[in-house]
Amino acid sequence: MKVLFKITNSLLELVTQDLARPHEFAAERVGFLSCRVAELKPSGLVILAHDYHPVADGDYLDDLSVGAMMGPAAIRKALQLAFGHEIGMFHVHMHEHSGIPYPSKTDLKETAKFVPDFWNVRPHMPHGAIIVSHDALSGRCWYPGRRSPIDFTEVKIVGRQLRFIRSSDGKSLR
């Protein structure tokens, strides 16, 4: 399945500026992108980033085992947002480097734990995780009816200058 992710340059700048802010004790910041979804014929999906929702300072847990640990209030707020709107929710965080970012083992393990919870409030929508770097992004979505997440095949950053981030094999960005 082909998965195309689109985001405006202005929204991506808002996300990266927020994720770059320091936190009192967390080593990094996290947030959520609410996304609209459209079908790509014959077998694909377009995910359109719509709005950014940063995790509030008080919703982080002081946990030195990870860069940032969201508390239950952060997840509850994101679930409530998905429940109230026809959107997919995508967790987002930053890796501090240039080039296409890849999820760490911790990223893979932790997102697999909580991202499917969004199906409890929006079972027909894809939900996922996105990692931004200084000049690129990558992501994956959990799609209803599939056991494993699907990596984004292509990313389009829309602004004054349209930027494409594609995989070399045309199948995924991983």
C-alpha positions in Angstrom: 0.0 0.0 0.0 1.3 3.4 -1.0 1.1 6.1 1.8 1.6 9.7 0.8 2.0 12.3 3.6 1.5 16.0 3.0 2.2 18.9 5.3 2.5 22.6 4.6 5.9 24.2 5.2 4.3 26.7 7.7 2.8 23.9 9.8 6.1 21.9 9.7 7.9 25.0 10.9 5.5 25.4 13.8 6.1 21.8 14.7 9.9 22.0 14.6 10.0 25.3 16.5 7.8 23.8 19.3 9.8 20.5 19.4 13.1 22.5 19.7 12.0 24.3 22.9 13.6 23.2 26.1 11.6 21.5 28.8 12.2 21.6 32.6 13.2 17.9 32.8 12.4 16.1 29.5 15.3 15.8 27.1 13.0 16.4 24.1 9.4 17.5 23.4 6.6 15.6 21.7 3.2 16.5 20.2 0.5 15.3 17.9 -0.5 16.1 14.4 -4.2 15.8 13.6 -4.6 14.6 10.0 -7.3 14.3 7.4 -7.2 11.2 5.2 -8.2 10.4 1.6 -8.0 7.3 -0.4 -5.6 6.9 -3.3 -6.8 4.6 -6.1 -6.1 1.7 -6.6 -4.3 1.0 -3.3 -3.1 3.9 -1.3 -3.7 6.6 1.2 -3.1 10.3 1.4 -2.6 11.7 4.9 -2.9 15.5 5.1 -1.5 17.2 8.2 -4.1 19.6 9.5 -3.1 20.9 12.9 -0.4 20.6 15.6 -1.2 19.9 19.3 1.9 20.1 21.6 2.0 18.1 24.8 1.6 20.5 27.7 4.5 20.9 30.0 2.7 19.4 32.9 1.8 16.3 30.9 5.4 14.9 30.8 6.6 12.3 33.2 10.0 12.6 34.8 11.5 9.4 33.3 15.2 9.3 32.6 14.9 6.0 30.5 13.6 8.0 27.5 14.0 11.4 26.0 10.3 12.3 26.7 7.6 10.3 28.5 4.0 11.4 28.0 1.8 10.9 31.0 -1.8 9.6 30.8 -3.2 13.1 30.6 -1.3 13.7 27.3 -2.7 10.6 25.7 -6.2 11.3 27.1 -6.2 14.8 25.6 -5.1 13.4 22.2 -7.8 10.6 22.4 -10.4 13.2 23.2 -9.4 15.3 20.2 -9.7 12.3 17.9 -13.1 11.4 19.5 -14.5 14.8 18.8 -13.3 15.1 15.2 -13.0 13.0 12.1 -9.2 12.8 12.2 -6.3 10.5 12.5 -3.7 11.3 15.2 0.0 11.1 14.6 2.5 11.4 17.4 5.5 13.5 16.5 8.9 14.1 17.9 12.3 15.3 16.6 15.7 13.6 16.0 18.4 16.3 16.1 20.2 15.7 12.8 19.9 16.2 9.0 18.6 13.6 6.6 15.7 11.2 6.8 15.1 10.2 10.4 14.6 6.5 11.3 12.8 5.3 14.5 14.9 3.9 17.3 14.1 0.6 18.9 12.4 2.6 21.7 10.4 4.6 19.2 9.2 1.4 17.6 8.3 -0.3 20.9 6.6 2.7 22.5 4.5 3.8 19.5 3.4 0.2 19.0 2.0 0.3 22.5 -0.1 3.5 22.3 -0.9 4.4 18.7 -3.4 1.5 18.2 -5.3 2.9 21.2 -6.7 5.6 18.9 -8.8 2.9 17.2 -10.9 2.9 20.4 -12.2 6.3 19.4 -11.7 6.4 15.6 -11.6 2.8 14.5 -11.8 3.5 10.7 -9.0 6.1 10.6 -5.2 5.5 10.3 -3.1 6.8 13.2 0.6 6.8 13.5 4.0 8.3 14.4 6.2 10.9 12.7 9.8 11.8 13.2 11.2 15.1 12.0 14.8 16.0 11.5 16.4 19.4 10.6 15.5 18.9 6.9 13.3 15.9 6.5 10.7 13.7 8.1 9.5 10.1 8.0 6.6 8.3 9.5 4.4 5.2 9.7 0.7 4.6 10.1 -1.3 1.9 11.6 -4.1 1.2 9.2 -7.4 -0.4 10.2 -7.5 -4.1 9.3 -3.7 -4.4 9.1 -1.5 -5.9 11.8 1.7 -4.1 11.0 2.3 -0.4 10.5 2.9 0.9 7.0 5.9 3.3 6.4 5.2 6.5 4.5 6.2 6.0 0.8 6.4 9.6 0.0 6.4 13.0 1.8 5.4 16.3 0.3 6.1 19.5 2.1 4.0 22.2 0.4 5.1 25.9 0.5 6.8 28.4 -1.7 9.0 25.6 -2.9 7.5 22.1 -3.0 9.8 19.5 -1.5 9.6 15.7 -2.0 11.1 13.1 0.2 11.0 9.7 -1.5 12.4 6.3 -0.9 14.9 5.0 -3.4 12.9 1.8 -3.9 9.5 3.5 -4.2 8.1 1.3 -1.4 8.9 3.0 1.9 11.1 5.6 3.5 12.8 3.0 5.7 
